């Protein structure tokens, strides 16, 4: 007997009750061609194409008003949050500077010791 299945039989390696049909549910438009692809044939996509609309240009005063309106929507940090963040950044910069200074001095000492040999 060959690997082909007949009506009512299950292919090898497939659990009983498992369906060989495509999954049920809404199909994606344009996801698969309706007919088998022929060599050299172009693939078509179903669906309506949207027209590209040209955006209306805004004047400089209107643009500045829009910028001001958007700036009002922003949640700005408080003065206290800004100061705490600034102090934390300065502390981290100082710690990293100290760390790299120590590593640099150790490497300098090591290179001088090797070159002295």
N, C-alpha and C positions, 0 to 999 in steps of 0.2 A: 504494500500500500504506500502511496506517495504522501507528501506533506500537505497536499491540497485538501481542503475541507469540502464536505458535501452538506446539503441542507440538513440541519439538525445535529451535526457533529461539531465537536469542539476542536480547534487547532491544538497542537502539542504545546505544553507549557502555559496554557491559559486556564485560569480557574473557571470552574463550572459556574455559569451565571454571568460571567463577564461578557460584556457586549463588545463586538468588534466595530460597531457603528461609531460615528463621530459623537462627541459629547453633546448633550441636549442643551438648549439655551439659545439666546440671541446670537446670530452669526455676525461677525464683523464685516462691514461693507468693504469690498475690495481686498479681502484677505486671501481669497483664492479665486482663480479663474473659473468660469462656469463650464468651460470645455477644456479637454486636455490641451496642453501647450504644444504647438507645432514648432519644429525647429525654425528659428529665424522670425517667429511671430512676436509682435510686441505685446506686452502684458497691459491689459486695460484695467482701470479702476472705476468701479461704479460709484456714483454719487454726484452731487451738484457742486460745481466749483464756485467759490465766492469771488465776487468782483473786488479788486483792490481799489479802495476808495482813497482819493487824495486827501490828506489831512489839511484842514484849514489853518493857515498861518495866523499866529496871534501877534498882536502889536506889543511893543516893549512895555508900555504901561500895564496892559492886561497881564503879560508874563510876570511882571514884578508883583502885581496883586495876587496872582496865583502862588508865587513863591512865598509871600507873606502869609497867605492863608494856610499853606502847607506847614510853614514854620510854627504856626499857632497850634497845629495838631500834634506836634512832637512832644513827647514826654521828656522834659529836660531834667537832668539830675539836680539835686539840691546843692547848695554851697558846701554843706557838710560832707556829702558823698564825694564831691569833687576833691575836697581837701584830703579826705581819708585815702582815696585812690592815689592821689599825687604822692602822699607820704609813703604809701606802700611801694610805689614804683621807685621812689628815691632810695628806700631801704634795699630793695632788690638790686638796684644798680650798684649800690655801695658793696653789698655782699658779693656780687659777681666780680666786681673790680678787685676786691680783696682775694677772692679765689684765684683769678687769673694771675694776679701778682705773685701769689705763693707758688702756683704751678710754674710760672715763668722763672722764678728764682731757683726752684728745684732743678729745672731743666738746664739753666745756666750753670749751676754748680756741677751737675752731672757731665755736661759737655766739657767744661774746663778741666775736670778731673780726668776725663778720658784723653783729652789732648795733651795733658801733662805727662802721660805715660810715655 
